[in-house]
Amino acid sequence: MVEVSEERFAALAEQALAGVPDELARLLDNVVLFIEDDPPADDPDLLGVYDGIPLTERDSSYGGALPDRIVVFRHPTLAICDTEADVVEEVNITVVHEIAHHFGIDDDRLHDLGYA
């Protein structure tokens, strides 16, 4: 397990989000990124989660909704990493994975693409 401060971890997550290609970043709609230390107790190994309505499920009645949330969990990510470079890689994969859910891509397809 590697030690990474809360501030550094947040910066890595923000860098991962900033690294999303512009053509995809422009399509993100009503999404915010959060960092939390721990996932829900019933899923302690969870690295990230998308909480919202995927773009593929929104219809003309969508409006005035709270932003969708992408949450990256620090402690389980650090627990599986040996170096900061490992953390960078895992955070990037997690952010892309959760953004993909925003676009309506399911876990099976993400696994096929190497993002699961």
All heavy atoms as an XYZ file, in Angstrom:
896
protein
N       0.854     -1.183      0.000
C       0.000      0.000      0.000
C       0.893      1.237      0.000
O       1.872      1.317      0.726
C      -0.910      0.007      1.217
C      -1.839      1.206      1.228
S      -3.190      1.000      2.388
C      -2.848      2.329      3.497
N       0.522      2.193     -0.808
C       1.266      3.441     -0.922
C       0.520      4.537     -0.162
O      -0.704      4.485     -0.020
C       1.463      3.820     -2.412
C       0.146      4.119     -3.098
C       2.401      4.977     -2.566
N       1.260      5.489      0.350
C       0.657      6.631      1.029
C       0.587      7.808      0.054
O       1.599      8.179     -0.544
C       1.479      7.030      2.248
C       1.435      6.019      3.372
C       0.051      5.875      3.991
O      -0.674      6.885      4.109
O      -0.308      4.741      4.330
N      -0.606      8.362     -0.110
C      -0.829      9.546     -0.936
C      -1.783     10.434     -0.159
O      -2.846      9.979      0.275
C      -1.423      9.177     -2.315
C      -1.759     10.414     -3.125
C      -0.462      8.280     -3.092
N      -1.419     11.685      0.018
C      -2.262     12.598      0.797
C      -3.605     12.830      0.106
O      -3.757     12.605     -1.106
C      -1.551     13.950      0.974
O      -1.516     14.650     -0.262
N      -4.567     13.285      0.884
C      -5.880     13.608      0.331
C      -5.749     14.621     -0.804
O      -6.400     14.483     -1.841
C      -6.793     14.174      1.419
C      -7.193     13.176      2.471
C      -8.041     13.804      3.568
O      -8.762     14.786      3.297
O      -7.987     13.292      4.699
N      -4.908     15.637     -0.594
C      -4.749     16.697     -1.591
C      -4.126     16.158     -2.871
O      -4.557     16.476     -3.977
C      -3.890     17.837     -1.029
C      -4.519     18.577      0.134
C      -4.389     17.845      1.473
O      -3.570     16.887      1.589
O      -5.125     18.211      2.405
N      -3.099     15.324     -2.740
C      -2.444     14.754     -3.919
C      -3.384     13.818     -4.652
O      -3.447     13.813     -5.882
C      -1.160     14.022     -3.500
C      -0.442     13.349     -4.631
C       0.189     14.348     -5.581
N       0.911     13.638     -6.634
C       0.908     13.998     -7.902
N       0.295     15.097     -8.284
N       1.567     13.297     -8.788
N      -4.140     13.026     -3.920
C      -5.084     12.099     -4.543
C      -6.139     12.878     -5.326
O      -6.471     12.524     -6.458
C      -5.735     11.206     -3.486
C      -6.500     10.056     -4.066
C      -5.869      8.847     -4.329
C      -7.850     10.172     -4.345
C      -6.577      7.780     -4.867
C      -8.566      9.119     -4.881
C      -7.933      7.912     -5.142
N      -6.650     13.948     -4.729
C      -7.638     14.785     -5.420
C      -7.039     15.377     -6.690
O      -7.695     15.433     -7.737
C      -8.148     15.877     -4.490
N      -5.787     15.814     -6.606
C      -5.120     16.377     -7.784
C      -4.980     15.322     -8.880
O      -5.171     15.622    -10.070
C      -3.754     16.944     -7.402
N      -4.679     14.084     -8.498
C      -4.571     13.011     -9.484
C      -5.914     12.735    -10.151
O      -5.974     12.490    -11.360
C      -4.020     11.740     -8.837
C      -2.581     11.812     -8.339
C      -2.210     10.529     -7.604
C      -1.618     12.099     -9.475
N      -6.987     12.770     -9.375
C      -8.319     12.560     -9.949
C      -8.683     13.698    -10.896
O      -9.235     13.467    -11.978
C      -9.350     12.419     -8.837
N      -8.359     14.910    -10.506
C      -8.632     16.059    -11.374
C      -7.809     15.969    -12.656
O      -8.305     16.299    -13.743
C      -8.349     17.363    -10.633
C      -9.360     17.646     -9.537
C      -8.962     18.799     -8.626
O      -8.008     19.537     -8.949
O      -9.608     18.950     -7.580
N      -6.561     15.520    -12.552
C      -5.729     15.335    -13.745
C      -6.319     14.263    -14.659
O      -6.286     14.394    -15.890
C      -4.303     14.951    -13.356
C      -3.505     16.080    -12.757
C      -2.153     15.607    -12.213
O      -1.814     14.425    -12.267
N      -1.387     16.534    -11.675
N      -6.845     13.201    -14.059
C      -7.466     12.144    -14.861
C      -8.664     12.701    -15.620
O      -8.847     12.421    -16.810
C      -7.886     10.977    -13.969
N      -9.470     13.506    -14.947
C     -10.630     14.106    -15.605
C     -10.181     15.076    -16.697
O     -10.738     15.082    -17.800
C     -11.509     14.815    -14.580
C     -12.813     15.407    -15.090
C     -13.698     14.336    -15.714
C     -13.550     16.099    -13.946
N      -9.165     15.864    -16.414
C      -8.652     16.817    -17.404
C      -8.032     16.096    -18.599
O      -7.948     16.671    -19.695
C      -7.623     17.748    -16.756
N      -7.614     14.855    -18.404
C      -7.008     14.085    -19.475
C      -7.989     13.436    -20.430
O      -7.589     12.836    -21.427
N      -9.268     13.566    -20.131
C     -10.280     13.013    -21.029
C     -10.240     13.826    -22.325
O     -10.214     15.059    -22.289
C     -11.685     13.088    -20.376
C     -12.774     12.703    -21.348
C     -11.728     12.203    -19.131
N     -10.204     13.154    -23.468
C     -10.152     13.890    -24.737
C     -11.279     14.921    -24.850
O     -12.413     14.662    -24.423
C     -10.302     12.795    -25.790
C      -9.826     11.549    -25.113
C     -10.216     11.711    -23.661
N     -10.939     16.070    -25.427
C     -11.899     17.168    -25.536
C     -13.209     16.759    -26.190
O     -14.279     17.201    -25.779
C     -11.297     18.345    -26.309
C     -10.245     19.083    -25.517
O     -10.227     18.956    -24.274
O      -9.431     19.795    -26.141
N     -13.141     15.909    -27.205
C     -14.361     15.507    -27.904
C     -15.313     14.739    -26.982
O     -16.531     14.774    -27.180
C     -14.074     14.735    -29.188
C     -13.253     13.477    -29.008
C     -11.746     13.697    -29.109
O     -11.263     14.842    -29.088
O     -11.029     12.685    -29.190
N     -14.779     14.066    -25.968
C     -15.635     13.397    -24.986
C     -15.986     14.334    -23.836
O     -17.127     14.335    -23.365
C     -14.947     12.144    -24.439
C     -14.750     11.002    -25.417
C     -14.011      9.855    -24.748
C     -16.073     10.528    -25.974
N     -15.026     15.108    -23.392
C     -15.263     16.026    -22.268
C     -16.392     16.992    -22.591
O     -17.198     17.330    -21.721
C     -13.988     16.772    -21.919
N     -16.469     17.410    -23.838
C     -17.537     18.344    -24.238
C     -18.920     17.722    -24.115
O     -19.911     18.424    -23.996
C     -17.321     18.824    -25.672
C     -16.245     19.869    -25.821
C     -16.282     20.517    -27.197
N     -15.934     19.594    -28.263
C     -14.701     19.399    -28.713
N     -13.694     20.068    -28.192
N     -14.475     18.542    -29.692
N     -18.978     16.406    -24.153
C     -20.260     15.707    -24.077
C     -20.716     15.440    -22.644
O     -21.873     15.072    -22.430
C     -20.176     14.384    -24.843
C     -19.871     14.505    -26.332
C     -19.660     13.119    -26.932
C     -20.962     15.258    -27.065
N     -19.815     15.606    -21.677
C     -20.210     15.430    -20.280
C     -21.255     16.484    -19.947
O     -21.080     17.663    -20.252
C     -19.009     15.569    -19.351
C     -17.961     14.471    -19.439
C     -16.751     14.829    -18.590
C     -18.538     13.140    -19.017
N     -22.333     16.048    -19.329
C     -23.431     16.967    -19.049
C     -23.902     16.802    -17.612
O     -24.386     15.740    -17.233
C     -24.586     16.691    -20.020
C     -25.749     17.639    -19.824
O     -25.526     18.853    -19.637
O     -26.904     17.158    -19.856
N     -23.732     17.864    -16.831
C     -24.252     17.908    -15.472
C     -23.610     16.830    -14.601
O     -24.291     16.048    -13.946
C     -25.784     17.777    -15.486
C     -26.424     18.291    -14.219
O     -25.897     19.173    -13.549
N     -27.582     17.748    -13.884
N     -22.268     16.787    -14.608
C     -21.507     15.789    -13.863
C     -20.468     16.489    -12.994
O     -19.823     17.427    -13.440
C     -20.758     14.833    -14.820
C     -19.973     13.795    -14.037
C     -21.709     14.176    -15.775
N     -20.314     16.007    -11.763
C     -19.273     16.517    -10.871
C     -18.448     15.343    -10.345
O     -18.929     14.221    -10.244
C     -19.849     17.344     -9.696
C     -20.483     18.634    -10.201
C     -20.852     16.548     -8.903
N     -17.191     15.646    -10.015
C     -16.263     14.649     -9.507
C     -16.064     14.861     -8.015
O     -15.817     15.985     -7.576
C     -14.916     14.784    -10.240
C     -13.777     13.895     -9.766
C     -14.074     12.421    -10.070
C     -12.475     14.314    -10.441
N     -16.168     13.779     -7.257
C     -15.945     13.813     -5.816
C     -14.886     12.781     -5.439
O     -14.751     11.754     -6.095
C     -17.224     13.463     -5.034
C     -18.277     14.517     -5.084
C     -19.281     14.474     -6.043
C     -18.286     15.554     -4.162
C     -20.259     15.445     -6.091
C     -19.261     16.532     -4.201
C     -20.252     16.479     -5.168
N     -14.174     13.083     -4.375
C     -13.237     12.141     -3.781
C     -13.736     11.860     -2.373
O     -14.030     12.782     -1.621
C     -11.806     12.739     -3.695
C     -11.338     13.267     -5.041
C     -10.849     11.713     -3.098
C     -11.328     12.264     -6.145
N     -13.838     10.593     -2.038
C     -14.194     10.192     -0.684
C     -13.163      9.162     -0.228
O     -12.606      8.430     -1.051
C     -15.610      9.628     -0.627
C     -16.666     10.672     -0.949
C     -18.093     10.150     -0.846
O     -18.301      9.010     -0.360
O     -18.997     10.885     -1.263
N     -12.935      9.106      1.056
C     -11.961      8.150      1.571
C     -12.432      6.716      1.424
O     -11.692      5.851      0.969
C     -11.634      8.434      3.037
C     -10.650      9.566      3.212
O      -9.903      9.877      2.261
O     -10.612     10.137      4.315
N     -13.670      6.446      1.815
C     -14.144      5.070      1.893
C     -15.438      4.864      1.128
O     -16.327      5.722      1.143
C     -14.376      4.686      3.361
C     -13.086      4.737      4.160
O     -12.121      4.063      3.755
O     -13.036      5.474      5.167
N     -15.563      3.697      0.503
C     -16.806      3.338     -0.178
C     -17.852      2.888      0.846
O     -17.544      2.773      2.037
C     -16.386      2.181     -1.079
C     -15.250      1.553     -0.357
C     -14.534      2.681      0.356
N     -19.054      2.606      0.385
C     -20.075      2.088      1.300
C     -19.595      0.808      1.985
O     -18.857      0.008      1.394
C     -21.274      1.797      0.381
C     -21.033      2.625     -0.842
C     -19.544      2.747     -0.987
N     -20.015      0.608      3.209
C     -19.574     -0.542      4.008
C     -19.895     -1.876      3.344
O     -19.164     -2.852      3.531
C     -20.204     -0.479      5.396
N     -20.954     -1.925      2.541
C     -21.339     -3.187      1.909
C     -20.511     -3.513      0.659
O     -20.669     -4.582      0.071
C     -22.831     -3.204      1.582
C     -23.234     -2.155      0.560
O     -22.490     -1.171      0.366
O     -24.323     -2.306     -0.042
N     -19.607     -2.605      0.256
C     -18.744     -2.845     -0.902
C     -17.375     -2.213     -0.652
O     -16.979     -1.265     -1.329
C     -19.384     -2.278     -2.168
C     -18.807     -2.879     -3.438
O     -17.831     -3.661     -3.355
O     -19.340     -2.582     -4.522
N     -16.618     -2.743      0.317
C     -15.394     -2.086      0.780
C     -14.260     -2.017     -0.241
O     -13.326     -1.243     -0.057
C     -14.977     -2.922      1.993
C     -15.586     -4.256      1.748
C     -16.876     -3.992      1.030
N     -14.336     -2.799     -1.318
C     -13.280     -2.794     -2.331
C     -13.597     -1.914     -3.536
O     -12.816     -1.841     -4.486
C     -13.008     -4.226     -2.813
C     -12.520     -5.113     -1.687
O     -11.761     -4.621     -0.826
O     -12.902     -6.302     -1.663
N     -14.722     -1.242     -3.494
C     -15.157     -0.391     -4.602
C     -14.194      0.777     -4.784
O     -13.863      1.485     -3.837
C     -16.571      0.132     -4.308
C     -17.289      0.882     -5.415
C     -17.578     -0.057     -6.589
C     -18.594      1.448     -4.871
N     -13.719      0.974     -6.007
C     -12.771      2.057     -6.293
C     -13.475      3.334     -6.728
O     -12.948      4.434     -6.543
C     -11.779      1.626     -7.371
C     -10.948      0.387     -7.084
C      -9.980      0.123     -8.221
C     -10.225      0.504     -5.759
N     -14.643      3.192     -7.335
C     -15.371      4.365     -7.793
C     -16.810      4.005     -8.085
O     -17.180      2.832     -8.165
N     -17.619      5.044     -8.252
C     -19.029      4.824     -8.546
C     -19.569      6.007     -9.353
O     -19.126      7.143     -9.179
C     -19.849      4.615     -7.239
C     -19.914      5.869     -6.398
C     -21.233      4.079     -7.541
N     -20.488      5.687    -10.233
C     -21.235      6.707    -10.965
C     -22.639      6.705    -10.399
O     -23.296      5.663    -10.336
C     -21.271      6.386    -12.463
C     -22.254      7.231    -13.235
C     -21.981      8.567    -13.502
C     -23.453      6.711    -13.686
C     -22.877      9.357    -14.193
C     -24.359      7.484    -14.380
C     -24.068      8.797    -14.643
O     -24.971      9.581    -15.328
N     -23.110      7.858     -9.985
C     -24.442      8.000     -9.415
C     -25.165      9.069    -10.220
O     -24.863     10.261    -10.090
C     -24.342      8.408     -7.945
C     -25.688      8.609     -7.292
O     -26.673      7.981     -7.736
O     -25.769      9.408     -6.339
N     -26.069      8.629    -11.070
C     -26.785      9.594    -11.888
C     -27.629      8.927    -12.949
O     -27.868      7.723    -12.909
N     -28.049      9.731    -13.909
C     -28.859      9.247    -15.020
C     -27.989      9.298    -16.274
O     -27.623     10.382    -16.736
C     -30.118     10.113    -15.209
C     -30.959     10.105    -13.935
C     -30.931      9.625    -16.406
C     -32.107     11.100    -13.930
N     -27.621      8.124    -16.808
C     -26.778      8.117    -18.006
C     -27.417      8.901    -19.153
O     -28.655      8.992    -19.252
C     -26.673      6.634    -18.363
C     -26.996      5.904    -17.104
C     -27.972      6.773    -16.369
N     -26.583      9.451    -20.001
C     -27.081     10.230    -21.133
C     -28.048      9.425    -21.987
O     -29.014      9.979    -22.522
C     -25.911     10.725    -21.989
C     -24.966     11.710    -21.325
C     -23.805     12.043    -22.261
C     -25.701     12.977    -20.910
N     -27.812      8.120    -22.099
C     -28.663      7.260    -22.923
C     -30.047      7.047    -22.330
O     -30.943      6.564    -23.026
C     -27.991      5.889    -23.125
O     -27.684      5.337    -21.839
C     -26.723      6.018    -23.949
N     -30.239      7.419    -21.061
C     -31.542      7.230    -20.411
C     -32.286      8.542    -20.178
O     -33.401      8.540    -19.655
C     -31.358      6.494    -19.083
C     -30.834      5.086    -19.264
C     -30.626      4.362    -17.947
O     -31.201      4.786    -16.913
O     -29.874      3.374    -17.955
N     -31.680      9.642    -20.546
C     -32.331     10.940    -20.352
C     -33.314     11.181    -21.490
O     -33.079     10.807    -22.624
C     -31.294     12.054    -20.311
C     -30.379     11.941    -19.111
C     -29.376     13.057    -19.078
N     -28.408     12.852    -18.003
C     -27.414     13.673    -17.746
N     -27.230     14.764    -18.482
N     -26.585     13.413    -16.760
N     -34.419     11.814    -21.133
C     -35.395     12.158    -22.155
C     -35.755     13.628    -22.043
O     -35.103     14.378    -21.305
C     -36.633     11.263    -22.043
C     -37.330     11.370    -20.682
O     -37.168     12.389    -19.989
O     -38.047     10.421    -20.326
N     -36.786     14.042    -22.733
C     -37.141     15.463    -22.781
C     -37.584     15.998    -21.416
O     -37.596     17.212    -21.211
C     -38.239     15.699    -23.814
O     -39.393     14.947    -23.482
N     -37.925     15.109    -20.480
C     -38.341     15.570    -19.155
C     -37.147     15.827    -18.240
O     -37.316     16.346    -17.137
C     -39.287     14.555    -18.504
O     -38.605     13.348    -18.234
N     -35.933     15.466    -18.698
C     -34.748     15.684    -17.882
C     -34.459     17.176    -17.827
O     -34.346     17.846    -18.828
C     -33.536     14.947    -18.466
C     -32.271     15.141    -17.647
C     -32.007     14.342    -16.557
C     -31.354     16.149    -17.962
C     -30.860     14.517    -15.798
C     -30.203     16.332    -17.208
C     -29.960     15.513    -16.128
O     -28.836     15.695    -15.372
N     -34.351     17.667    -16.640
C     -34.034     19.083    -16.459
C     -34.166     19.433    -14.995
O     -34.979     18.860    -14.274
N     -33.354     20.342    -14.533
C     -33.399     20.745    -13.142
C     -32.912     19.671    -12.185
O     -33.114     19.790    -10.970
N     -32.277     18.641    -12.719
C     -31.794     17.546    -11.870
C     -30.485     17.938    -11.200
O     -29.703     18.716    -11.743
C     -31.583     16.289    -12.712
N     -30.271     17.385    -10.025
C     -28.973     17.551     -9.382
C     -27.911     16.931    -10.277
O     -28.195     16.003    -11.037
C     -28.967     16.876     -8.014
C     -29.837     17.521     -6.942
C     -29.861     16.646     -5.686
C     -29.347     18.913     -6.603
N     -26.686     17.402    -10.194
C     -25.639     16.827    -11.043
C     -25.405     15.351    -10.753
O     -25.541     14.895     -9.623
C     -24.395     17.634    -10.664
C     -24.897     18.885    -10.040
C     -26.202     18.530     -9.395
N     -25.063     14.627    -11.799
C     -24.595     13.262    -11.632
C     -23.273     13.335    -10.878
O     -22.549     14.324    -10.986
C     -24.361     12.603    -12.988
C     -25.641     12.383    -13.769
O     -26.722     12.755    -13.287
O     -25.544     11.842    -14.879
N     -22.967     12.280    -10.141
C     -21.738     12.267     -9.346
C     -20.843     11.116     -9.779
O     -21.308      9.989     -9.926
C     -22.075     12.073     -7.862
C     -22.854     13.187     -7.244
C     -23.316     12.912     -5.805
N     -22.839     11.693     -5.182
C     -22.032     11.653     -4.096
N     -21.641     12.757     -3.520
N     -21.650     10.501     -3.587
N     -19.587     11.432     -9.972
C     -18.556     10.417    -10.102
C     -17.743     10.512     -8.820
O     -17.234     11.584     -8.480
C     -17.669     10.661    -11.335
C     -18.481     10.403    -12.607
C     -16.421      9.783    -11.277
C     -17.754     10.759    -13.885
N     -17.668      9.401     -8.110
C     -16.943      9.375     -6.842
C     -15.787      8.388     -6.968
O     -15.978      7.249     -7.406
C     -17.860      8.951     -5.673
C     -17.111      9.002     -4.352
C     -19.110      9.825     -5.616
N     -14.597      8.840     -6.590
C     -13.420      7.984     -6.551
C     -13.050      7.803     -5.086
O     -12.954      8.779     -4.338
C     -12.240      8.604     -7.339
C     -11.032      7.696     -7.284
C     -12.646      8.881     -8.786
N     -12.873      6.547     -4.678
C     -12.602      6.226     -3.283
C     -11.098      6.033     -3.061
O     -10.469      5.169     -3.682
C     -13.378      4.979     -2.862
C     -14.866      5.156     -2.990
C     -15.572      4.508     -3.981
C     -15.554      6.007     -2.132
C     -16.945      4.679     -4.111
C     -16.927      6.195     -2.255
C     -17.629      5.522     -3.243
N     -10.555      6.816     -2.157
C      -9.115      6.874     -1.935
C      -8.551      5.625     -1.249
O      -7.594      5.024     -1.726
C      -8.764      8.131     -1.131
C      -7.272      8.375     -1.001
C      -6.973      9.753     -0.438
N      -7.258      9.880      0.970
C      -6.340      9.727      1.920
N      -5.095      9.473      1.626
N      -6.679      9.855      3.187
N      -9.105      5.236     -0.124
C      -8.504      4.147      0.651
C      -8.422      2.820     -0.106
O      -7.352      2.181     -0.100
C      -9.210      3.971      1.989
C      -8.909      5.066      2.960
N      -9.776      5.433      3.958
C      -7.847      5.908      3.082
C      -9.257      6.437      4.657
N      -8.091      6.740      4.130
N      -9.491      2.346     -0.761
C      -9.339      1.078     -1.481
C      -8.398      1.187     -2.682
O      -7.718      0.213     -3.028
C     -10.758      0.709     -1.912
C     -11.539      1.958     -1.799
C     -10.869      2.807     -0.766
N      -8.318      2.366     -3.275
C      -7.381      2.557     -4.386
C      -5.950      2.447     -3.872
O      -5.121      1.727     -4.442
C      -7.611      3.920     -5.071
O      -8.958      3.986     -5.550
C      -6.643      4.116     -6.224
N      -5.662      3.136     -2.774
C      -4.310      3.076     -2.214
C      -3.964      1.668     -1.744
O      -2.806      1.258     -1.827
C      -4.172      4.071     -1.065
C      -4.345      5.551     -1.436
C      -4.205      6.422     -0.196
C      -3.384      5.976     -2.527
N      -4.960      0.926     -1.271
C      -4.713     -0.421     -0.750
C      -4.228     -1.386     -1.828
O      -3.520     -2.347     -1.512
C      -5.974     -0.971     -0.089
N      -4.579     -1.136     -3.090
C      -4.161     -2.061     -4.144
C      -2.944     -1.556     -4.912
O      -2.498     -2.209     -5.850
C      -5.317     -2.355     -5.127
C      -5.733     -1.112     -5.898
C      -6.482     -2.999     -4.392
C      -6.668     -1.393     -7.055
N      -2.389     -0.426     -4.502
C      -1.261      0.171     -5.219
C       0.021      0.110     -4.395
O      -0.006      0.265     -3.182
C      -1.573      1.627     -5.560
S      -2.951      1.806     -6.723
N       1.135     -0.085     -5.103
C       2.440     -0.118     -4.455
C       3.227      1.169     -4.645
O       4.123      1.462     -3.861
C       3.272     -1.289     -4.991
C       2.673     -2.631     -4.635
O       2.186     -2.788     -3.485
O       2.676     -3.521     -5.497
N       2.916      1.916     -5.710
C       3.644      3.145     -6.018
C       2.665      4.232     -6.418
O       1.504      3.951     -6.748
C       4.624      2.937     -7.186
O       3.868      2.685     -8.382
C       5.588      1.784     -6.920
N       3.156      5.474     -6.423
C       2.282      6.556     -6.885
C       1.928      6.375     -8.355
O       0.821      6.711     -8.772
C       2.926      7.916     -6.648
C       1.960      9.038     -6.978
C       2.400     10.407     -6.533
O       2.768     10.572     -5.344
O       2.367     11.317     -7.376
N       2.831      5.812     -9.134
C       2.526      5.538    -10.542
C       1.345      4.574    -10.661
O       0.488      4.730    -11.543
C       3.753      4.992    -11.259
N       1.279      3.584     -9.762
C       0.129      2.672     -9.731
C      -1.153      3.441     -9.422
O      -2.204      3.174    -10.005
C       0.313      1.588     -8.669
C       1.425      0.612     -8.965
O       1.876      0.522    -10.131
O       1.867     -0.060     -8.000
N      -1.069      4.387     -8.491
C      -2.239      5.191     -8.122
C      -2.708      5.994     -9.331
O      -3.908      6.046     -9.619
C      -1.937      6.118     -6.924
C      -3.133      7.015     -6.619
C      -1.550      5.302     -5.696
N      -1.771      6.619    -10.030
C      -2.121      7.395    -11.223
C      -2.878      6.513    -12.212
O      -3.933      6.892    -12.726
C      -0.866      8.007    -11.877
C      -1.180      8.599    -13.246
C      -0.247      9.055    -10.969
N      -2.352      5.315    -12.456
C      -2.991      4.407    -13.407
C      -4.385      3.992    -12.940
O      -5.355      4.026    -13.716
C      -2.124      3.169    -13.610
C      -2.705      2.189    -14.600
C      -1.817      0.979    -14.828
O      -0.679      0.942    -14.329
O      -2.277      0.057    -15.526
N      -4.518      3.611    -11.666
C      -5.823      3.173    -11.148
C      -6.839      4.304    -11.148
O      -8.008      4.097    -11.477
C      -5.682      2.598     -9.743
C      -5.109      1.217     -9.705
C      -5.918      0.180    -10.475
O      -7.167      0.270    -10.536
O      -5.287     -0.725    -11.036
N      -6.418      5.500    -10.784
C      -7.337      6.641    -10.775
C      -7.785      6.948    -12.201
O      -8.973      7.198    -12.446
C      -6.703      7.872    -10.090
C      -7.525      9.128    -10.330
C      -6.546      7.614     -8.596
N      -6.858      6.910    -13.150
C      -7.238      7.144    -14.542
C      -8.257      6.118    -15.023
O      -9.265      6.478    -15.639
C      -6.008      7.129    -15.456
C      -5.202      8.396    -15.378
O      -5.745      9.482    -15.186
N      -3.899      8.279    -15.533
N      -7.994      4.854    -14.728
C      -8.923      3.797    -15.134
C     -10.281      4.003    -14.475
O     -11.329      3.887    -15.123
C      -8.346      2.405    -14.795
C      -7.166      2.096    -15.713
C      -9.419      1.318    -14.887
C      -6.366      0.871    -15.303
N     -10.292      4.328    -13.194
C     -11.549      4.511    -12.463
C     -12.340      5.687    -13.022
O     -13.555      5.580    -13.246
C     -11.286      4.698    -10.956
O     -10.608      3.535    -10.471
C     -12.576      4.904    -10.187
N     -11.682      6.802    -13.263
C     -12.384      7.983    -13.793
C     -12.968      7.667    -15.172
O     -14.142      7.958    -15.444
C     -11.462      9.218    -13.817
C     -12.074     10.353    -14.626
C     -11.170      9.679    -12.394
N     -12.183      7.054    -16.048
C     -12.688      6.701    -17.377
C     -13.853      5.716    -17.257
O     -14.868      5.846    -17.946
C     -11.559      6.123    -18.257
C     -12.114      5.503    -19.536
C     -10.549      7.212    -18.593
N     -13.724      4.743    -16.369
C     -14.786      3.754    -16.146
C     -16.098      4.436    -15.757
O     -17.155      4.141    -16.320
C     -14.322      2.779    -15.054
C     -15.302      1.717    -14.710
N     -15.144      0.413    -15.121
C     -16.446      1.752    -13.985
C     -16.161     -0.303    -14.662
N     -16.957      0.484    -13.960
N     -16.017      5.354    -14.810
C     -17.240      6.010    -14.334
C     -17.798      6.978    -15.379
O     -19.023      7.106    -15.522
C     -16.991      6.707    -12.996
C     -16.478      5.788    -11.887
C     -17.247      4.482    -11.701
O     -18.451      4.409    -12.041
O     -16.634      3.510    -11.213
N     -16.937      7.646    -16.128
C     -17.412      8.497    -17.224
C     -18.134      7.641    -18.263
O     -19.165      8.047    -18.809
C     -16.249      9.284    -17.858
C     -15.788     10.400    -16.916
C     -16.647      9.871    -19.217
C     -14.524     11.113    -17.364
N     -17.609      6.468    -18.522
C     -18.260      5.573    -19.475
C     -19.675      5.236    -19.025
O     -20.595      5.157    -19.850
C     -17.426      4.305    -19.654
N     -19.876      5.040    -17.726
C     -21.234      4.801    -17.228
C     -22.126      6.018    -17.508
O     -23.306      5.859    -17.818
C     -21.227      4.484    -15.735
C     -20.717      3.118    -15.409
N     -21.047      1.988    -16.120
C     -19.888      2.702    -14.425
C     -20.460      0.943    -15.599
N     -19.735      1.343    -14.557
N     -21.584      7.214    -17.404
C     -22.344      8.429    -17.732
C     -22.821      8.379    -19.192
O     -23.908      8.842    -19.510
C     -21.474      9.668    -17.485
C     -22.092     10.952    -17.886
N     -23.159     11.509    -17.208
C     -21.797     11.814    -18.892
C     -23.487     12.656    -17.789
N     -22.683     12.863    -18.801
N     -22.001      7.791    -20.063
C     -22.363      7.651    -21.469
C     -23.206      6.409    -21.747
O     -23.545      6.124    -22.896
C     -21.113      7.644    -22.353
C     -20.427      8.974    -22.429
C     -19.109      9.110    -22.024
C     -21.078     10.102    -22.888
C     -18.463     10.331    -22.085
C     -20.448     11.335    -22.956
C     -19.137     11.448    -22.558
N     -23.528      5.650    -20.696
C     -24.401      4.496    -20.843
C     -23.695      3.204    -21.178
O     -24.332      2.223    -21.574
N     -22.382      3.137    -21.005
C     -21.622      1.925    -21.295
C     -21.613      1.039    -20.050
O     -21.289      1.503    -18.959
C     -20.185      2.277    -21.733
C     -20.227      3.156    -22.987
C     -19.369      1.016    -21.967
C     -18.888      3.731    -23.392
N     -21.980     -0.224    -20.220
C     -22.104     -1.114    -19.058
C     -20.774     -1.783    -18.713
O     -19.791     -1.708    -19.456
C     -23.209     -2.146    -19.269
C     -22.924     -3.159    -20.364
O     -21.762     -3.282    -20.812
O     -23.874     -3.852    -20.779
N     -20.755     -2.456    -17.572
C     -19.537     -3.086    -17.055
C     -18.983     -4.161    -17.982
O     -17.767     -4.303    -18.103
C     -19.767     -3.672    -15.661
C     -19.744     -2.626    -14.566
O     -19.041     -1.610    -14.721
O     -20.421     -2.831    -13.541
N     -19.862     -4.926    -18.639
C     -19.374     -5.972    -19.539
C     -18.561     -5.369    -20.683
O     -17.485     -5.857    -21.014
C     -20.537     -6.796    -20.101
C     -21.184     -7.685    -19.062
O     -20.521     -8.018    -18.046
O     -22.358     -8.052    -19.251
N     -19.067     -4.307    -21.275
C     -18.347     -3.657    -22.375
C     -17.057     -3.016    -21.859
O     -16.031     -3.077    -22.525
C     -19.235     -2.602    -23.050
C     -18.573     -1.912    -24.204
C     -18.290     -2.868    -25.361
N     -17.671     -2.139    -26.453
C     -16.604     -2.543    -27.126
N     -16.067     -3.713    -26.849
N     -16.093     -1.823    -28.088
N     -17.097     -2.416    -20.682
C     -15.900     -1.830    -20.099
C     -14.842     -2.891    -19.834
O     -13.654     -2.653    -20.048
C     -16.234     -1.074    -18.812
C     -16.937      0.256    -19.031
C     -17.465      0.794    -17.718
C     -16.005      1.251    -19.683
N     -15.272     -4.055    -19.419
C     -14.330     -5.158    -19.214
C     -13.664     -5.518    -20.532
O     -12.446     -5.708    -20.606
C     -15.039     -6.363    -18.602
C     -14.151     -7.523    -18.362
N     -13.238     -7.566    -17.339
C     -13.994     -8.674    -19.044
C     -12.573     -8.697    -17.385
N     -13.014     -9.396    -18.409
N     -14.460     -5.601    -21.591
C     -13.922     -5.920    -22.916
C     -12.892     -4.878    -23.359
O     -11.922     -5.196    -24.045
C     -15.031     -5.969    -23.968
C     -15.984     -7.145    -23.764
O     -15.629     -8.101    -23.035
O     -17.085     -7.094    -24.344
N     -13.091     -3.626    -22.949
C     -12.197     -2.523    -23.336
C     -11.003     -2.361    -22.396
O     -10.148     -1.529    -22.624
C     -12.992     -1.215    -23.388
C     -14.088     -1.133    -24.452
C     -14.951      0.115    -24.219
C     -13.494     -1.148    -25.855
N     -10.989     -3.146    -21.299
C      -9.881     -3.074    -20.341
C     -10.065     -2.016    -19.261
O      -9.090     -1.625    -18.616
N     -11.290     -1.580    -19.038
C     -11.565     -0.552    -18.029
C     -12.471     -1.067    -16.918
O     -13.265     -0.317    -16.370
C     -12.193      0.685    -18.677
C     -11.201      1.482    -19.477
C     -11.129      1.355    -20.848
C     -10.325      2.350    -18.852
C     -10.214      2.074    -21.586
C      -9.397      3.082    -19.579
C      -9.357      2.930    -20.949
O      -8.439      3.638    -21.674
N     -12.348     -2.338    -16.588
C     -13.201     -2.877    -15.525
C     -12.358     -3.426    -14.401
O     -11.182     -3.546    -14.478
C     -14.101     -3.960    -16.080
